[in-house]
Amino acid sequence: MLDALRRSGALTLFCLGAYLVFDLFVSGFNLVVLLTAVGCFVLTHYLNPGPKHQDEGVYIWDILDVIIELPFRSIALALRLVGRTLKDGNPADL
């Protein structure tokens, strides 16, 4: 029951973040909207209960988990690359 509520909240935050990213392209750049979208994706990552393999026949939850985690993993990868570049001082090493 609690996992279903957490998954529902994560899905809602993911949809809100996706809409805000869409709004960035349609209405033009706005820093507040960008930070809110990033915040939604980060909160989605922490709110999502993750894959539970109790229902082996239901693969839609696994696919949904991958889709929900994709923006957070992209943001984390970009931040790691920026941090590594700033730490090393040479972007050509990537």
Beta strands, then each sheet from edge to edge (+ up, - down):
end
